[in-house]
Amino acid sequence: MKINVEIDEEIKAIEVLIRNREWNEEVQELMERLKERKRPYFVGRKGEMQHVFPGRRNHLFVH
């Protein structure tokens, strides 16, 4: 999976675009997670490692 984040001061609302060859379980899971309002944590993966970060609204994680 590839994730791109673009910061533009002209944008008035968050926009999320998911591209895939087909609608599948992975796309469905992403949609469900995006709809969640409150989550006590964020999960990031790098290779085989998984990192869990506390979910605070004032943090931005960029890799």
Secondary structure, DSSP 8 states (H G I E B T S, - for coil): --------TT--S-------SS--HHHHHHHHHHH-S--SEEEEEETTEEEEEE--TT-----
